Amino acid sequence: MIYFTSDLHLGHENVLKHCNRPFKTIDEMNETLIKTWNSQVKDHDTVYILGDLCFRMNKEETYYLIKRLKGHKILIKGNHDIKYDENLFDEIYNFKIIKYNHIKFILMHYPLLEWPHQFHGGIHLHGHQHNLPEYNQLMKEKNIRRYDVGVDANDFRLVSIDEILDFFEIR
């Protein structure tokens, strides 16, 4: 299975109040996000991380947390992705296009107003904004194939590629 996520901000204490996350401590948030990830992802699955995986942690701390995450990890860099051991990821990009079931998925940390293949059925996946779930519903209602895969917009879960296709009623 292919999954997407963004903006976990592991180690970032201020994200608790800035995004009104329902955790008492940063350790509780980190452990909940890791547990949720690992309950969804199998070792052979692929996870595209669309930026801001960790924040304000040293390289050793980030290594410890990222190493615990299951699956093949592909990082699409966000504005806070600086201090990682590159060996933790299968691939690292700033921008990537993947194809699945004849549909192109445009992956970037930042939301774009226009993207490659937009007028040919392409779906743009992003993070960065820390939107609420209503954002994705609004995009769908406006017939805009743009989806925020960030944890704040998805009940702190990863989103599978099939869930996105179902969301946009593409099958």
N, C-alpha and C positions, 0 to 999 in steps of 0.2 A: 504494500500500500504506500501511497505517497501522501505525506502530510505537510501542512504549512503552519507557521506560527511567526510571531514577531513580538518585540517589546516586552520580553519577560522582565528585563531589568533586574536580574538576580543580583543581590547585594546592594541595591539602591534604596536606602531607607526613606528618602524623601518621596519616592514614588507612591508610598503608602498613603500619604495625605494628598499629594498632587492629583492622584487618580482615584482617590477615595476607595482604595482597595480594602477588602474586608478582613485584613489580617492584623493581629495585635503587634507582631514583631516582624522584622525582616527575615529572621530564621524560620518563622512559621510560613511566611510567603515562599521563601526558597524551597522549603521541604514540600509544601503543597504543590507548587508548580512542577517540581521534579517527580513527585509521586503521580500526579495527573498525567504528565508526559509518559512516564514508564508504564502506566496502566493502559495507555492507548497504543503505544509503539512497540513493535516486535523488533528483534535484533536485525532482521533482514529488510525492514522498512526504510524508506528514505524520508528525511525531514528537511524541508527547505526552511531555514530560519531567515526571515526577512528583516534582520537587523536588531540591534540593541538587546543582545542576549544577556550581557552582564554590564554593570556600571559601578564605578568607584571601588573596584577591587584590584588587588595585585594579581600578577600573573599566576602565582601558585594557587591562590583562592579560586580564580576562574577555572584553572585546570581541574581542580578537585570537583567542582560542581558540574562542569561540562562533561567530564569523564563519566559521570554517573548517568548521563542521559543515553537511552537506548537508540539504536538505529544508525543509519548512515546520515551524517549531518553535512548539509551543504549550506554555507553561510553566504547570504547576500548582505554585504556590509551596510550597517546603519551609521548614524552620526556618533554613536558611542562605542563602536567596535574597534578597539585600539590594541589591547594588550593580551592577545590570545596566542597560545601555542598552536601554530598552523596545523600540526599533526593531529589535532582533535577533529579536523574537518576533512571530508573527502575532497571538497572543492570550495573555493572562495571566489566570489564575484562582487562587482558593484551593481550589475544588471544582468539578467539572464532571461532567455525565452526558452520555454520547454513546450513540447507538443505531446498531447495525450488525447486519444480518440479523435484525431483530426482537428483538435482545437488547440490554439496557441495560448499559452499562459505567459503573461508578461510580468516578471518578478522584479520588484524594486522596493527598497525601504520606503521611499517617499511616494505619496500619491501623485499621479500625473493627470493633467487635464486632457491630454491626448497621448496615445501610445501606439506603437506599431501594431498593425492588424486590428485596430479598433473597429474599423468599418467592414471587417471581414470575419466577425465573430470572436475576435480575441478577447480574453478576460485579463484585466489588470489586477494583480494581487499586490497589496502593500501593507505597511504598518505605519509607524511614526506618529500618528495623530492621537492614539489612545482613545478612539471613539467608543461610544456605547453601541450595543447591538442594533439600535434603531438606525444607525448610519447605513448599515448594509441593506436593511429593508428599504430605506429611502432611495438608495442607488437602484435597487431592483424596480421600485415603483416608477422611477424616472427613466427606465430602460437603459441604464448606464451599467455596463459590465465591469464594475470596479468593486473590489471586495477587500475590506480591512481584515487581515488574518491575525491581527494582534490579539493578545490574551484578554485585553479589556473589552473588546468587542465580541468575544466568543466564550464568555463564562469561564475564562482561565483554562480553556481546552485548546488543543491543536485542532485544525480543521482538515479533513481528508479531501482529496481531489474529487471524490465522488459526492461528498456533501456539497461542495461548491457547484458541481454540475446539477445536482438535485435542486439546490437553492435557486439557481437561474432557470430551472426547468428545461435543461438541455439533456436529452437522452434520445 
